[in-house]
């Protein structure tokens, strides 16, 4: 995926390269650090941020087959896949973690998936944990009548997605003065691809939004699958998950609201806010030498829209 790309699903052309906007924030400027925002949230109105970069190559590979993928009850990835299916006329099936949700009213995120035509299949949490085991996956596909489907992993991170995200690093390679490119991480695919596209001397910083410390190995494995080995200079800081998957705290909400007011940027809470909080903390610790330019990649937007409902999102 280079800078010249065809119109996306629904005929809407993507905005690539995504814009880069410098913001003046005394928490950085006071330390001699320049902060820019890489606005991947503006790429496409429905396939927002890294979802465009990860899904588009998989949509091409699907060749018109049903798309089967996985996610939690507030999954950004499920919503993006459902939207892509509607725009392209592809059947989609979302395998949702939590059998107990099957008899409950759909939350706004799953309701959006259903409205976009996605068929939802709820599984118990044990089955979900083993969804990548060949036998378990085959059973899910049999149960849903989708044996011939194209399967996209949870979060959309596979070798195709990682190679698609390399263009993000290449765009930042061409952005004047960027030393550190930072983003929030769920499954590691965007970090794996971005790091591979950066120039020598630039480094990628991932802020995991889940607990567990597993993303170092997962990101390395994705690079091995996509490129045959480790690429670029990258690291993860595991301190800013705020309790883990789909968790926030009053402190994080207050930080996000303050950032929104300072910079007129709608801040998605469960990914983007944690990354921005981590960067402010790192700047305060003196982690960035004076003269450093940090690019914060805005990988998603709030859902529902801030004026419509409280924000919610997840993998």
N, C-alpha and C positions, 0 to 999 in steps of 0.2 A: 504494500500500500504506500504509494508515494503521495506527492502533493496534488497530482492530477488524478482525480477519482471520478467515476461516473455517478450520476444521481443515485441516491440510496432508495431504500424501500419506500413505496408510495410516490416515487419521483422527486422527493425532496432532496436537493443536493446537500451534502454535508459541508460544514464550514471548516475546511481544512487548508492549511494548518489552523488549529484553534488559536484564538487571540491570546496574546500575552499583555498583561496590564501591570504597570508598576504601581505599588501602593506605598504611601509614606506612613509608617507606623513607628512611634517613638520607642517601642519595645525592641525594635530592630535597629532603627536609625541611631539610637543612643549608643549602640554597641558597634557602630560602623558597618552594619550589615544592611544590604539592599534586599528588599523583598519584592518579588514579582509573582503574580498569579497566572498560571497557565489554565485558561478557561475551557477545559474540555467539556464542561457542562453546557457549552453553547454549540457543540458540534451539530446536533440534530434535535429537533423538538421532542421526539419520542424515543430514539435510541441515544440516550444521554451519556456523554462522557466516555468512560472506558468501555461501556456496553457497545457503542458503535465499533470501536477498534477490535473488540473480542468477538462480537457476533457476526460481523459482516463476512469474514472468511469462512466461518462455519455455515452461514446461510448459502454461500456459493457451493460448499462441499455437499450440502444436503441434497442438492439436485431435485428439489420439489417434494422430497419425502417428508413424512410427518416428523416434526422435531419433538423429541422427548428430553426433558431436562428436570432439574431438581432444585429445591429451595425451601427456606423457612416461610413462615406465615406472612412476613413482610419483605419478601425478597425483591430487591431491585432487579435481579437477573430474571426472575420469573416474569415480572412486568415487562421488561424489555423484550423477552422472547415472545410473549403473547402479542405485544404490539407489532413486532416484526412479522409474526404469522398473519395478523390481520392485514398489514400493509401489502404483503406479498401473496396473500391467498393460500398460505400454507397451514395445514392442521398442526396444532400444538397440544402437547400433553405436559402438564406440570405435576411432578411427583412431590407432594408436600409432606414435610416432616410433622408428624403428630396425628395419629389416628383419631384422637379425641376431638379434633377440629371438624371432623366430617359431619357431625350432627349439630354444629353451631352455626349461627349466621356468619356469612363471610365478612371478614374485616375489609376495610377500604382497599387494601392492596390486592387481596385475592379477588375481591369483587371487580376490580379493574381488569385483572387477568381474565376472569370469566366473561366480562363484557367485550373483551377483545377476541373472544372465541376459544380461549384455552380450556381444555377439559382438565379438571383437577382430580387427582387420585391421591388420597391420603393414606399414608402408611405409618405403622407404629415406629417408635424411635429406634428400636433394636434393628428392624429391617432397614431403616434409613441409614443407620451407622454402617451397615454392610452392603450398601447399594452398589458399590463398585466390585463386589465379589461376583464372578461370572454367573454362578448359580442363582444368587439373589436377583441380579439384574435380569436374567432370563425369565425368572418367575414374575417379576414386575411387568415385563414386556408381554408375557403370555396373558397375564391377568387383565391387561388393558387392550389386548388385541393389536399391539404395535410392534410385532416381531421384526418388521422390515423398516423400522424407524431409524432416523439418524439421531444418535444420542449425544447430547452436549452435557459435559459434567457440571456439577454444582458450581455456581459462580462463573461458569463459562470458560474456565481456564484449562486449555489443552494446548498442544503444540501449535495448532493453527492460530489460536487466540494470541499466544505468546509472540508468534512471528508478526501478527497484526499490530501488536502493541509496540513492536520495535520502532514503528514510525513515530510514536510519541517521543522516544529518545532522539530520533533523528531530527525532529522539529526543534527540540531543545538544544541539540548540537548547533543548530543554526541561529539560536537566540543569543544575542550578544551578551557575553559576560557571565553566563550561568555557570556556577561552580558546583552547586548541590541541587539536585532535583528530588523533591520529597512528595510522597503520596501515602494515602491510607491503604492498607492491605487487608483483604479478606482471605483469598485463596492463593495469592502470590503471582498470578499470571501477568498482571499489568506491570508489576515491579520487574519480573523476569524479562519481559520484552523491552521495557523502557531502558533498563540498564544496558541491554545489548546494543541499543541504538545511540547511546551517549558517546561523546568523543573521549579519547584518552585525556586524563586530567579532570574530567567531570566525574561526579559520583552520585549514586542513587541512594536515597534513604527511605526505607519503608517503615510505616507506623502500623503495626498490626492492631486490629480492632477486636481480636479474639484472644482469650487467654490460652496458654498452653505451650508457647515457645516452639511450635512445630514448623513455623513458616520458613525458617532457615533451610531445613532439609527439603521442604516442599518446593521452595523457589529454586534451589539448586537442581532438584529433579526435573522441574519444568524446563529449565535451561538445557539440561542434558537431553531431554526429549526433543526440544525444538531446534537446538543448535549443535548438539553433540558434546557439550561441555559448558563449563562456567564462562560467562561473558560479562565484561564490564566490571566496574567497581561498585559494589552495593553492600549495604548492611541494613539491619533491622534494629529498632529500639522498641522493646516490648513493654515499656512502662506506662503507656497511655491508653490502655483498653477500657478503663473506667468500669471494670467489673466483668467485661467480656461481651459475648455475642448479644447484640441488640440491647445493650445496657447503656443508660446515661445516668448522670447525677445532677443535682441542682447546681453544683459548681460548673459542670460542663455546659449546662443550659445557659447559665449566666455569662460564661465566657463567650458562647456563640452569639447571644443577643448583643453583647458589647461589640463583637467583631462586625456583626451586621450593621450596627449603628455607625461604627467608625468608617466602614468602607463600602456601604450600600451593596453588600453581597449577601444574598440568601444562603445561609449556611446549613447544609444537611448535617444532622446531628450525629448519626451513628458511625459515619466514616470521616467526612471532611472535618467536622469540628474536632475530632480527636487528633487528627494530623496537625491542624492549626495550633491547637493547644500544645502539642508536643514541640512544635517549632518555637513557640514563644518561650516554653520552659528551657529548651536547649539554648536559645539565645541568651537567656538570663544566666545560664550556667557558663557562658563563654565558650560554648562548643564550636561556634563559627568564628574564625579569625576575622579581625577587622579587614574590610575590603571584600568580604565574601558576598556573592550574589546567590540568594536562595530562591529557587522556583518552587512554589507550592502548587501542585497539580490539583485542580478542583474537579474531581472525578464524578461528581453527581450533584443533583439538586434535591431540595426537600420534596417529600411526597407525604400527603397531598400538598398542593401549593400553599404557601404560608397564609394566604388570605382565605383559603378554603377550610383548613382543618389543622389540628396539631400535626407536627412533623413525625413521620415514621418511616423507617427504611431498614433494610438488612441485606444480607447476601442474596 
